[in-house]
């Protein structure tokens, strides 16, 4: 049985599939937020933002509660990342996802709502 599990693991590892069983989703969320903030401060330090986006999307895939503040925050940061890259249609998509959750879960005068409205140009 151990040999079979090893070969399954090896296959997943070699084929490049994400093997996230037992991975703490908070690590992905925090890394996403930190990396987007770093990109915002020093965009010239990044040749490619694909790895940042990959980390953020991994969190979104791992999060079971699609109405959580964390889920909304990561969508907000993905929107910010695409906005900074000039990809405004993609940014809007993520901002709207975040806004939908923020409007349900936060009071109307919350700063997260204000920031999302501001970034959407509302």
Beta strands, then each sheet from edge to edge (+ up, - down):
end
